[in-house]
Amino acid sequence: MTINDLEPHIVWKYFYELTQVPRPSKKEEKVIAYLLDFAKKHNLEVKKDEAGNVLITKAATKGKENLPTVILQGHVDMVCEKNSGTVHDFDNDPIETYVDGDWLKAKGTTLGADNGVGVAAALAILASDNIEHGKLECLFTVDEETGLTGAYALGQDFLTGDILINLDTEEEGQLYIGCAGGKGTTATFKYEQDETPMNQFWFKLEVKGLNGGHSGAEIQKGLGNANKILNRFLWTISRKMEVRLASIEGGNLHNAIAREASAVVGIPVGDKDRVVTLLNIFIAEIEEELKAVDPNVQILIGTTDEPEFIIDEKTTYGLLNAICVCPHGVLAMSHDVPGLVEASTNLASVKMKEGNTIVIGTSQRSSTESLKNYAANMVNAAFTLAGAKVEHGEGYPGWKPNPNSAILKVAEQSFKKLFGKEPEVKAIHAGLECGLFLQKYPHLDMVSCGPTITDAHSPAEQIYIPSVDKWWRLLLDVLKNIPEKK
């Protein structure tokens, strides 16, 4: 069985087409062209703004002309992560998918179901001639994954709809009516290149095999963070012997929990056996700590060539101390919504850049603005004390839940009618574009729903095939039963 054998066929048809179109964040030109061509083929009204957001409009079906206009919204970009050893060019290569039981997966890369399946569902509705609905505006935004810049750039006169259904959540059977806001905090160390000392044992330390995942939706799982694990060992041995750091790298995207990290390190030759013993103890500790959530964690050590230079001592120890103390994970749980993470922070990436700099990327989330800023300030303090230059991004707002939403009531009624039970109504700790839409269009009544996707933002990303059919049926029933304008 392949993706083209799955039902509902029309949704999977368009999802397959999207897997064939490269669409990394900030490089959406090919998928934008695909959308414009789609609209032309189906004789649908289309427009594109300067940011690259695309709006395709479809008239109401017969008898539904008096319904309010509904906006179906998804983002076209995808997180581009791959396993080490996987050969894949996200700028040019299609995503290779395969069916594994009830799950659709990708071969060594992210699948792009986040949010490709939402885009595919909107395209399927636009292409169909047997679905009942009022006037539709299908909004396809760009660059959601790296900062919601498409939603930021959206003009206040681009949309005319009254109701917005966001198609970017990841658990079938749940209706979302709120989300966290977010903010990025970046710390930059400037280092000196010191001469490589003599009589050192040089080794490369690697952390790999972690699941990684979405830094909002999965932060509460306690998944291993490769940057934290790597630094934890380096910090520990730096208290027992002299440590020379030549390079350090880890993580990638601000909204993904770091899966891999590595460093080239030198220690006095006489401490070689000692460091191996300490590492074996450390590996056993980490495996025990993470056995329930990251059972495949690997911490590897291997000899390496002597580096051309090392990072100066002051920066090395400042960096190790700052990463050690920098918070990562859940900071607070909601007092209002049981089980909802209220505030968190993600130590996302450590990168050596041009100009003798080491840049640490982090992201903070909270549905409470004050806690979001406090989390960012905690990170700021950790790196400022170590001598780094710290900068905060502009951030984006949260979406305050409205339990009295009219579209929520319609969705609840449709779900109960179709499946004989009540849906879960929730807020999500991940960031959605809805908060920004509400800033620009305060009248919008919004709800978010989607099929079941796990391990988003990592190569383990997968979509539960049976959930797509249930979500599709719900979506069509909601569109059919939107109440007429009063």
LUMRO-950629 format. One record per residue (C-alpha): residue number from 1; x, y, z; residue in three letters. Coordinates in Angstrom, 3 decimals. Layout:
N
  num        px        py        pz  residuo
  NUM         X         Y         Z      Ala
...
//
This chain:
486
  num        px        py        pz  residuo
    1     0.000     0.000     0.000      Met
    2     1.164     3.532    -0.807      Thr
    3    -0.083     7.012    -0.017      Ile
    4    -2.172     7.013    -3.206      Asn
    5    -4.172     3.991    -1.989      Asp
    6    -5.390     5.737     1.178      Leu
    7    -8.822     7.175     1.926      Glu
    8   -10.202     9.793     1.688      Pro
    9    -8.473     9.637    -1.663      His
   10    -8.828    13.306    -2.556      Ile
   11    -7.082    14.492     0.625      Val
   12    -4.201    12.066     0.220      Trp
   13    -3.936    12.971    -3.474      Lys
   14    -3.158    16.568    -2.621      Tyr
   15    -0.939    15.649     0.297      Phe
   16     1.081    13.450    -2.062      Tyr
   17     1.378    16.338    -4.509      Glu
   18     2.668    18.544    -1.706      Leu
   19     5.331    15.972    -0.781      Thr
   20     6.651    16.381    -4.324      Gln
   21     7.050    20.155    -3.946      Val
   22    10.009    21.353    -1.835      Pro
   23     8.754    23.863     0.750      Arg
   24    11.286    24.718     3.458      Pro
   25    10.501    27.743     5.583      Ser
   26    11.583    30.955     3.836      Lys
   27    11.941    29.039     0.561      Lys
   28     8.293    28.616    -0.404      Glu
   29     8.580    29.836    -4.012      Glu
   30     7.856    26.409    -5.512      Lys
   31     4.792    25.714    -3.381      Val
   32     3.454    29.229    -3.990      Ile
   33     3.743    28.576    -7.741      Ala
   34     1.963    25.252    -7.219      Tyr
   35    -0.937    26.999    -5.432      Leu
   36    -1.277    29.673    -8.094      Leu
   37    -1.314    26.998   -10.789      Asp
   38    -3.904    25.004    -8.817      Phe
   39    -6.228    28.040    -8.670      Ala
   40    -5.810    28.636   -12.408      Lys
   41    -6.608    25.007   -13.247      Lys
   42    -9.800    25.127   -11.175      His
   43   -10.876    28.601   -12.339      Asn
   44   -10.798    29.975    -8.810      Leu
   45   -10.127    33.548    -7.733      Glu
   46    -6.640    33.895    -6.253      Val
   47    -4.388    36.600    -4.916      Lys
   48    -0.918    36.732    -3.349      Lys
   49     0.504    39.362    -1.030      Asp
   50     4.086    40.631    -0.862      Glu
   51     5.030    38.128     1.830      Ala
   52     3.893    35.205    -0.331      Gly
   53     0.631    34.395     1.466      Asn
   54    -1.924    33.026    -0.992      Val
   55    -5.720    33.368    -0.761      Leu
   56    -7.944    31.207    -2.970      Ile
   57   -11.666    32.007    -2.947      Thr
   58   -14.524    29.709    -3.877      Lys
   59   -18.180    30.728    -4.211      Ala
   60   -20.901    29.171    -2.065      Ala
   61   -22.629    26.043    -3.311      Thr
   62   -26.275    26.308    -4.324      Lys
   63   -28.539    27.015    -1.359      Gly
   64   -25.665    28.077     0.904      Lys
   65   -25.305    31.650    -0.350      Glu
   66   -26.597    33.136     2.932      Asn
   67   -23.949    31.484     5.101      Leu
   68   -21.141    33.630     6.512      Pro
   69   -17.799    33.373     4.725      Thr
   70   -15.507    30.770     6.273      Val
   71   -11.716    30.989     6.116      Ile
   72    -9.854    27.658     6.016      Leu
   73    -6.239    28.271     6.998      Gln
   74    -2.998    26.328     6.971      Gly
   75     0.697    27.088     6.471      His
   76     2.619    25.808     3.472      Val
   77     6.145    25.632     4.903      Asp
   78     7.555    22.609     6.726      Met
   79    10.291    21.892     9.247      Val
   80    13.248    20.305     7.457      Cys
   81    14.987    17.795     9.723      Glu
   82    16.732    14.582     8.725      Lys
   83    18.605    11.795    10.437      Asn
   84    22.374    11.842    10.261      Ser
   85    23.362     9.670     7.336      Gly
   86    20.185    10.437     5.385      Thr
   87    20.995    11.949     1.997      Val
   88    18.268    14.492     1.220      His
   89    18.229    17.992    -0.250      Asp
   90    15.138    19.740     1.126      Phe
   91    15.480    22.517    -1.457      Asp
   92    15.083    20.140    -4.380      Asn
   93    14.154    16.580    -3.372      Asp
   94    10.621    15.258    -2.812      Pro
   95     9.703    13.698     0.521      Ile
   96     9.679     9.900     0.271      Glu
   97     6.727     8.433     2.163      Thr
   98     5.742     4.898     3.154      Tyr
   99     2.830     3.248     4.928      Val
  100     3.642     1.407     8.152      Asp
  101     0.446    -0.217     9.396      Gly
  102    -1.920     2.614    10.321      Asp
  103     0.778     5.274    10.042      Trp
  104     2.240     7.264     7.166      Leu
  105     5.932     8.090     7.640      Lys
  106     8.877     9.535     5.716      Ala
  107    12.193     7.870     4.946      Lys
  108    14.708     9.523     7.267      Gly
  109    13.219    13.031     7.140      Thr
  110    10.351    15.042     8.505      Thr
  111     7.108    14.124     6.768      Leu
  112     5.665    17.616     6.385      Gly
  113     2.214    16.548     7.622      Ala
  114     2.643    19.634     9.795      Asp
  115     0.932    21.423     8.107      Asn
  116     0.801    19.768     4.681      Gly
  117    -2.254    17.707     5.569      Val
  118    -4.155    20.874     6.505      Gly
  119    -3.232    22.473     3.191      Val
  120    -4.205    19.260     1.382      Ala
  121    -7.660    19.218     3.011      Ala
  122    -8.303    22.825     1.971      Ala
  123    -7.210    22.045    -1.596      Leu
  124    -9.454    18.984    -1.648      Ala
  125   -12.473    21.108    -0.706      Ile
  126   -11.573    23.722    -3.299      Leu
  127   -11.248    21.051    -6.003      Ala
  128   -14.459    19.178    -5.155      Ser
  129   -17.871    19.806    -6.693      Asp
  130   -19.952    17.677    -4.290      Asn
  131   -19.267    19.365    -0.931      Ile
  132   -21.812    21.764     0.579      Glu
  133   -20.421    25.027     1.911      His
  134   -20.891    28.769     2.014      Gly
  135   -18.368    31.113     0.463      Lys
  136   -14.836    29.951     1.262      Leu
  137   -11.548    31.795     1.556      Glu
  138    -8.612    29.399     1.800      Cys
  139    -5.612    31.158     3.303      Leu
  140    -2.192    29.563     2.821      Phe
  141     0.464    31.319     4.894      Thr
  142     4.237    31.174     4.543      Val
  143     7.071    30.855     7.040      Asp
  144     5.017    29.784    10.030      Glu
  145     7.707    27.514    11.428      Glu
  146    10.474    30.084    11.854      Thr
  147     8.495    32.918    13.382      Gly
  148     4.998    33.229    11.857      Leu
  149     6.293    35.933     9.534      Thr
  150     3.612    35.273     6.917      Gly
  151     0.871    35.857     9.467      Ala
  152     2.729    38.936    10.743      Tyr
  153     2.785    40.400     7.239      Ala
  154    -0.882    39.707     6.509      Leu
  155    -2.705    42.908     5.623      Gly
  156    -5.889    43.985     7.389      Gln
  157    -7.791    44.022     4.091      Asp
  158    -6.643    40.639     2.753      Phe
  159    -9.513    38.610     4.252      Leu
  160   -13.261    39.204     4.331      Thr
  161   -14.412    36.114     6.240      Gly
  162   -16.233    36.003     9.573      Asp
  163   -15.162    32.549    10.768      Ile
  164   -11.686    30.995    10.659      Leu
  165   -10.978    27.271    10.938      Ile
  166    -7.283    26.685    11.517      Asn
  167    -6.144    23.262    10.250      Leu
  168    -2.849    23.083    12.131      Asp
  169    -3.398    21.087    15.327      Thr
  170    -2.328    17.511    15.716      Glu
  171    -4.739    15.316    17.647      Glu
  172    -7.994    14.086    16.167      Glu
  173   -10.959    14.383    18.505      Gly
  174    -9.740    17.619    20.023      Gln
  175   -10.966    21.127    19.259      Leu
  176    -8.600    23.941    20.147      Tyr
  177    -9.736    27.409    21.147      Ile
  178    -6.493    28.930    22.432      Gly
  179    -2.711    28.785    22.097      Cys
  180     0.490    30.091    23.620      Ala
  181     2.382    33.145    22.483      Gly
  182     6.102    32.880    21.831      Gly
  183     9.380    34.767    21.882      Lys
  184    12.917    34.003    20.756      Gly
  185    16.026    34.823    22.760      Thr
  186    19.498    34.643    21.224      Thr
  187    22.826    34.758    23.070      Ala
  188    26.116    35.409    21.278      Thr
  189    29.588    34.719    22.690      Phe
  190    32.637    36.317    21.070      Lys
  191    35.739    34.166    21.547      Tyr
  192    39.463    34.404    20.911      Glu
  193    41.325    31.725    19.001      Gln
  194    44.038    30.371    21.296      Asp
  195    46.943    28.185    20.237      Glu
  196    46.390    24.455    20.534      Thr
  197    48.283    23.179    23.614      Pro
  198    50.640    20.206    23.582      Met
  199    50.200    16.842    25.292      Asn
  200    46.443    16.675    24.980      Gln
  201    44.066    13.810    24.328      Phe
  202    41.654    15.071    21.671      Trp
  203    38.257    13.453    21.327      Phe
  204    34.903    14.083    19.705      Lys
  205    31.902    13.702    21.969      Leu
  206    28.534    13.089    20.278      Glu
  207    24.959    12.853    21.535      Val
  208    22.476    11.297    19.106      Lys
  209    19.530     8.929    18.868      Gly
  210    17.108    11.240    20.674      Leu
  211    13.538    11.591    19.456      Asn
  212    13.458    15.371    19.423      Gly
  213    10.067    16.867    18.712      Gly
  214     7.938    19.996    18.819      His
  215     9.157    22.408    21.482      Ser
  216     5.588    23.453    22.272      Gly
  217     3.317    20.458    21.818      Ala
  218     5.830    17.955    23.240      Glu
  219     7.808    19.964    25.785      Ile
  220     5.862    18.349    28.658      Gln
  221     7.139    14.866    27.736      Lys
  222    10.550    15.476    29.289      Gly
  223    12.373    14.419    26.125      Leu
  224    16.143    14.519    26.132      Gly
  225    17.803    17.704    24.873      Asn
  226    21.106    16.948    23.151      Ala
  227    22.556    20.371    23.961      Asn
  228    21.842    19.918    27.643      Lys
  229    23.180    16.369    27.765      Ile
  230    26.401    17.225    25.932      Leu
  231    27.047    20.264    28.075      Asn
  232    26.221    18.387    31.281      Arg
  233    29.096    16.003    30.726      Phe
  234    31.514    18.725    29.651      Leu
  235    30.601    20.834    32.681      Trp
  236    31.075    17.825    34.973      Thr
  237    34.564    16.961    33.729      Ile
  238    35.569    20.649    33.701      Ser
  239    35.313    20.485    37.514      Arg
  240    37.717    17.554    37.628      Lys
  241    40.301    18.361    34.947      Met
  242    41.365    21.063    32.517      Glu
  243    39.049    21.104    29.486      Val
  244    39.990    22.634    26.133      Arg
  245    37.052    23.245    23.813      Leu
  246    37.781    23.427    20.071      Ala
  247    34.233    23.292    18.688      Ser
  248    30.647    22.769    19.768      Ile
  249    27.450    22.334    17.729      Glu
  250    23.963    21.156    18.547      Gly
  251    20.333    21.410    17.567      Gly
  252    18.908    23.291    14.647      Asn
  253    15.493    24.970    14.699      Leu
  254    14.076    27.191    17.440      His
  255    10.854    25.172    17.646      Asn
  256    12.459    21.717    17.761      Ala
  257    13.965    19.992    20.785      Ile
  258    17.622    19.299    19.972      Ala
  259    18.190    15.701    18.861      Arg
  260    21.937    15.757    18.164      Glu
  261    24.972    17.645    19.457      Ala
  262    28.742    17.274    19.322      Ser
  263    31.957    18.872    20.575      Ala
  264    35.692    18.496    19.957      Val
  265    37.448    18.522    23.307      Val
  266    40.980    18.248    24.628      Gly
  267    42.103    17.100    28.074      Ile
  268    45.558    16.339    29.497      Pro
  269    46.848    12.984    28.216      Val
  270    47.052    11.686    31.773      Gly
  271    43.296    12.108    32.236      Asp
  272    42.327     9.935    29.259      Lys
  273    41.370     6.820    31.228      Asp
  274    39.612     8.912    33.838      Arg
  275    37.398    10.675    31.312      Val
  276    36.389     7.359    29.720      Val
  277    35.410     6.006    33.142      Thr
  278    33.414     9.147    33.928      Leu
  279    31.682     8.921    30.556      Leu
  280    30.637     5.307    31.127      Asn
  281    29.069     6.302    34.445      Ile
  282    27.382     9.286    32.793      Phe
  283    25.976     7.165    29.956      Ile
  284    24.406     4.775    32.462      Ala
  285    22.852     7.711    34.323      Glu
  286    21.377     9.291    31.202      Ile
  287    20.034     5.982    29.901      Glu
  288    18.299     5.412    33.238      Glu
  289    16.864     8.944    33.296      Glu
  290    15.531     8.791    29.737      Leu
  291    14.594     5.124    29.376      Lys
  292    10.862     5.881    29.291      Ala
  293    10.967     8.708    26.724      Val
  294    14.259     8.415    24.788      Asp
  295    15.384     4.784    24.999      Pro
  296    17.650     5.073    21.934      Asn
  297    19.896     7.824    23.265      Val
  298    23.566     7.386    22.330      Gln
  299    26.591     9.168    23.783      Ile
  300    29.709     8.382    21.789      Leu
  301    33.382     9.215    22.211      Ile
  302    36.118     8.827    19.619      Gly
  303    39.620    10.124    19.109      Thr
  304    40.000    12.948    16.617      Thr
  305    42.735    15.021    15.003      Asp
  306    44.366    17.862    16.844      Glu
  307    42.453    21.060    16.014      Pro
  308    44.060    24.163    14.496      Glu
  309    42.980    26.333    17.437      Phe
  310    40.889    26.250    20.595      Ile
  311    38.307    28.578    22.109      Ile
  312    39.822    30.768    24.796      Asp
  313    39.480    29.582    28.383      Glu
  314    37.242    32.412    29.628      Lys
  315    34.680    31.865    26.878      Thr
  316    34.819    28.080    27.264      Thr
  317    33.961    28.140    30.943      Tyr
  318    31.452    30.963    30.551      Gly
  319    29.674    28.994    27.829      Leu
  320    29.604    25.748    29.815      Leu
  321    28.295    27.516    32.911      Asn
  322    25.627    29.427    30.991      Ala
  323    24.262    26.373    29.167      Ile
  324    24.297    24.448    32.447      Cys
  325    22.177    27.033    34.257      Val
  326    19.984    28.029    31.292      Cys
  327    16.458    26.682    31.891      Pro
  328    14.939    24.194    29.493      His
  329    11.526    22.559    29.614      Gly
  330     8.293    23.268    31.474      Val
  331     8.441    26.285    33.796      Leu
  332     4.799    26.447    34.915      Ala
  333     1.477    24.647    34.491      Met
  334    -1.814    26.440    33.923      Ser
  335    -4.020    27.160    36.930      His
  336    -7.068    27.501    34.684      Asp
  337    -6.811    24.588    32.227      Val
  338    -5.889    21.230    33.800      Pro
  339    -2.879    19.603    32.149      Gly
  340    -1.967    22.624    30.019      Leu
  341     1.624    23.836    30.080      Val
  342     1.528    27.534    30.943      Glu
  343     5.156    28.511    30.341      Ala
  344     8.228    26.800    28.911      Ser
  345    11.567    27.451    27.272      Thr
  346    13.596    25.478    24.738      Asn
  347    17.403    25.482    24.513      Leu
  348    17.202    24.918    20.788      Ala
  349    20.619    25.338    19.176      Ser
  350    24.310    26.006    19.699      Val
  351    26.136    27.085    16.549      Lys
  352    29.658    28.309    15.759      Met
  353    29.347    31.189    13.306      Lys
  354    31.593    33.539    11.340      Glu
  355    33.550    36.191    13.199      Gly
  356    34.614    33.921    16.068      Asn
  357    31.118    33.758    17.529      Thr
  358    29.040    31.066    19.190      Ile
  359    25.293    31.672    18.892      Val
  360    22.772    30.010    21.198      Ile
  361    19.152    29.992    20.061      Gly
  362    16.288    29.577    22.533      Thr
  363    12.508    30.031    22.420      Ser
  364     9.988    30.817    25.153      Gln
  365     6.235    30.165    25.170      Arg
  366     3.306    31.131    27.375      Ser
  367    -0.339    32.057    26.965      Ser
  368     0.296    34.706    29.649      Thr
  369     2.330    37.610    28.270      Glu
  370     4.031    38.404    31.576      Ser
  371     5.235    34.811    32.044      Leu
  372     6.472    34.661    28.459      Lys
  373     8.596    37.735    29.098      Asn
  374     9.782    36.432    32.477      Tyr
  375    10.929    33.170    30.870      Ala
  376    12.864    35.169    28.268      Ala
  377    14.416    37.263    31.027      Asn
  378    15.551    34.149    32.898      Met
  379    17.426    33.021    29.790      Val
  380    18.794    36.537    29.332      Asn
  381    20.159    36.589    32.874      Ala
  382    21.895    33.217    32.501      Ala
  383    23.836    34.280    29.417      Phe
  384    24.414    37.906    30.439      Thr
  385    26.152    36.721    33.616      Leu
  386    28.478    34.648    31.407      Ala
  387    29.412    37.646    29.257      Gly
  388    27.279    36.944    26.179      Ala
  389    25.361    39.542    24.202      Lys
  390    21.645    38.762    24.464      Val
  391    18.861    39.827    22.082      Glu
  392    15.108    39.185    22.186      His
  393    12.906    38.763    19.145      Gly
  394     9.642    40.626    18.733      Glu
  395     7.594    37.553    19.609      Gly
  396     3.996    36.802    18.785      Tyr
  397     0.775    36.919    20.824      Pro
  398    -1.200    34.048    22.239      Gly
  399    -4.828    33.273    21.419      Trp
  400    -7.070    33.734    24.443      Lys
  401    -9.704    30.960    24.665      Pro
  402   -13.348    31.870    23.994      Asn
  403   -15.492    29.027    25.387      Pro
  404   -18.619    30.784    24.051      Asn
  405   -17.438    30.651    20.429      Ser
  406   -20.270    30.016    17.949      Ala
  407   -18.078    27.987    15.572      Ile
  408   -16.931    25.888    18.527      Leu
  409   -20.564    25.015    19.275      Lys
  410   -21.112    23.958    15.645      Val
  411   -17.977    21.796    15.709      Ala
  412   -18.995    20.192    19.010      Glu
  413   -22.446    19.358    17.658      Gln
  414   -21.018    17.886    14.447      Ser
  415   -18.519    15.766    16.351      Phe
  416   -21.129    14.372    18.738      Lys
  417   -23.521    13.623    15.850      Lys
  418   -20.844    11.837    13.813      Leu
  419   -19.023     9.910    16.532      Phe
  420   -21.464     9.624    19.422      Gly
  421   -19.307    11.334    22.009      Lys
  422   -18.124    14.760    23.048      Glu
  423   -14.845    16.146    21.650      Pro
  424   -12.185    17.465    23.965      Glu
  425   -12.069    21.259    23.970      Val
  426    -8.568    22.457    24.749      Lys
  427    -5.929    25.127    24.490      Ala
  428    -2.501    24.210    23.136      Ile
  429     0.944    25.212    24.352      His
  430     2.291    25.339    20.829      Ala
  431     2.070    28.585    18.883      Gly
  432    -0.603    28.995    16.216      Leu
  433    -1.101    31.867    13.835      Glu
  434    -4.567    32.520    15.308      Cys
  435    -3.328    35.089    17.826      Gly
  436    -1.930    37.216    15.020      Leu
  437    -5.091    36.842    12.937      Phe
  438    -7.150    38.019    15.890      Leu
  439    -4.969    41.115    16.270      Gln
  440    -5.672    42.112    12.665      Lys
  441    -9.280    40.862    12.483      Tyr
  442   -10.733    41.163    16.015      Pro
  443   -14.188    40.028    14.854      His
  444   -13.033    36.552    13.822      Leu
  445   -14.629    33.532    15.486      Asp
  446   -12.019    30.760    15.426      Met
  447   -11.475    27.100    16.142      Val
  448    -8.591    24.764    15.274      Ser
  449    -8.642    21.041    14.522      Cys
  450    -6.554    18.414    12.764      Gly
  451    -5.768    14.707    12.469      Pro
  452    -3.333    12.888    14.737      Thr
  453     0.328    13.674    14.045      Ile
  454     3.121    12.618    16.378      Thr
  455     6.789    13.605    16.635      Asp
  456     6.342    16.719    14.499      Ala
  457     9.556    18.655    13.762      His
  458    11.614    15.457    13.816      Ser
  459    12.376    12.660    11.332      Pro
  460    10.074    10.433    13.411      Ala
  461     7.075    12.556    12.357      Glu
  462     4.104    10.384    11.394      Gln
  463     0.377    10.774    10.734      Ile
  464    -2.276     8.321    11.929      Tyr
  465    -4.123     7.344     8.764      Ile
  466    -7.564     6.524    10.272      Pro
  467    -7.673     9.921    11.992      Ser
  468    -7.564    11.743     8.651      Val
  469   -10.892    10.262     7.544      Asp
  470   -12.588    11.180    10.841      Lys
  471   -11.205    14.728    10.733      Trp
  472   -12.239    15.119     7.086      Trp
  473   -15.807    14.021     7.859      Arg
  474   -15.956    16.453    10.761      Leu
  475   -14.684    19.314     8.639      Leu
  476   -17.246    18.711     5.904      Leu
  477   -20.100    18.465     8.399      Asp
  478   -19.072    21.711    10.077      Val
  479   -19.000    23.539     6.733      Leu
  480   -22.429    22.156     5.866      Lys
  481   -23.955    23.285     9.166      Asn
  482   -22.630    26.804     9.583      Ile
  483   -25.697    28.838    10.682      Pro
  484   -26.988    31.508     8.339      Glu
  485   -26.175    35.159     8.923      Lys
  486   -28.552    36.873    11.306      Lys
//
